[in-house]
Amino acid sequence: MAKPNYSFEKRQRELAKKKKKEEKVKEKAGRKIGADGEPEAAADDAEGTAPAAGAGQTAA
């Protein structure tokens, strides 16, 4: 029976962690760039709640 290569498995886990961390940093940077002009999340919330509030008031 073959012996497990723990060094290879450890290196793969380390690479996966590094890749995930880099993706998080890139995502964070993207949000920061979007926040310079107008916050993306706030713009989405404002657009999403305004029509719903208007529709709710006319139905009530």
trRosetta pair geometry for C-beta under 8 A, 3 or more apart (Angstrom, degrees):
i j d omega theta_ij theta_ji phi_ij phi_ji
4 9 7.3 -6 169 -18 104 134
5 8 4.1 32 120 15 116 117
5 9 6.7 146 96 -16 68 86
6 9 5.5 -55 -147 39 38 112
6 10 6.1 40 155 -22 70 106
7 10 5.8 -54 -147 36 29 112
7 11 6.3 30 154 -20 64 107
8 11 5.8 -56 -149 36 30 111
8 12 6.4 31 153 -20 64 106
9 12 5.7 -55 -151 35 31 112
9 13 6.6 32 152 -18 65 104
10 13 5.7 -54 -152 35 33 111
10 14 6.4 33 151 -19 66 106
11 14 5.6 -53 -148 37 33 113
11 15 6.4 34 153 -19 65 105
12 15 5.7 -52 -147 36 31 111
12 16 6.4 33 153 -20 64 105
13 16 5.7 -55 -149 35 31 112
13 17 6.4 32 153 -19 65 105
14 17 5.8 -53 -149 35 31 111
14 18 6.3 32 153 -20 65 107
15 18 5.6 -54 -146 36 32 113
15 19 6.3 33 155 -20 65 106
16 19 5.8 -53 -147 36 30 111
16 20 6.3 30 154 -18 63 108
17 20 5.8 -58 -149 37 29 111
17 21 6.3 30 154 -20 65 108
18 21 5.8 -56 -148 36 29 112
18 22 6.4 29 154 -19 64 106
19 22 5.8 -55 -148 36 30 111
19 23 6.5 32 152 -20 64 105
20 23 5.7 -53 -150 34 32 113
20 24 6.6 33 151 -20 64 104
21 24 5.7 -53 -152 33 33 113
21 25 6.5 33 151 -19 65 104
22 25 5.6 -52 -148 35 34 112
22 26 6.3 34 153 -19 66 106
23 26 5.7 -54 -146 38 31 111
23 27 6.2 33 154 -20 65 107
24 27 5.7 -54 -146 37 30 111
24 28 6.2 32 154 -20 64 107
25 28 5.7 -54 -148 37 29 113
25 29 6.3 30 153 -19 64 106
26 29 5.7 -54 -148 36 30 112
26 30 6.4 34 151 -22 63 105
27 30 5.6 -54 -151 34 31 114
27 31 6.6 31 152 -17 64 103
28 31 5.8 -53 -151 35 32 109
28 32 6.4 33 150 -21 65 106
29 32 5.5 -53 -148 35 34 114
29 33 6.5 36 153 -20 66 103
30 33 5.8 -51 -148 33 32 111
30 34 6.5 30 153 -15 63 107
31 34 5.6 -57 -150 40 34 112
31 35 6.2 36 151 -26 66 108
31 40 6.8 -110 -137 29 70 124
32 35 5.5 -54 -148 32 32 114
32 36 7.3 52 150 -39 60 88
33 36 6.0 -33 -165 0 37 116
34 37 7.2 -64 -171 40 40 93
34 38 7.8 -50 165 76 71 53
34 39 7.0 72 123 -146 90 35
34 40 4.2 -4 151 -35 139 114
35 38 7.8 -88 -144 111 32 17
35 39 4.9 18 -122 -101 77 72
35 40 7.1 -77 -67 -1 62 79
38 42 7.1 -119 167 74 81 109
38 43 5.3 78 131 -61 116 123
39 42 3.9 64 82 16 114 111
39 43 6.4 177 88 -14 58 85
40 43 5.8 -59 -148 36 29 111
40 44 6.4 26 156 -17 65 107
41 44 5.8 -55 -148 37 30 110
41 45 6.3 29 155 -18 65 107
42 45 5.7 -54 -144 38 31 110
42 46 6.1 32 157 -20 66 107
43 46 5.9 -53 -143 36 28 110
43 47 6.3 24 158 -14 62 109
44 47 6.0 -59 -147 40 28 107
44 48 6.0 22 157 -16 65 115
45 48 5.8 -62 -141 42 27 108
45 49 5.9 12 166 -10 67 114
46 49 6.4 -61 -136 41 23 99
46 50 6.1 28 166 -28 61 112
47 50 6.4 -52 -139 26 23 111
47 51 7.6 11 170 -4 56 103
48 51 7.5 -71 -165 37 24 96
48 52 6.8 11 154 -9 61 120
49 52 5.6 -67 -148 45 37 111
49 53 5.8 37 158 -24 74 108
50 53 6.0 -55 -144 34 26 108
50 54 6.4 24 158 -16 61 109
51 54 5.6 -57 -146 39 33 112
51 55 6.1 32 157 -18 68 108
52 55 5.8 -55 -145 39 29 109
52 56 6.2 32 154 -23 64 109
53 56 5.7 -54 -146 36 29 114
53 57 6.5 30 156 -21 63 106
54 57 6.0 -54 -148 32 29 109
54 58 6.8 21 157 -13 62 106
55 58 6.2 -59 -149 38 31 105
55 59 6.3 25 156 -16 65 112
56 59 6.0 -61 -146 39 29 107
56 60 6.3 24 159 -21 65 110
57 60 6.0 -56 -144 33 29 108
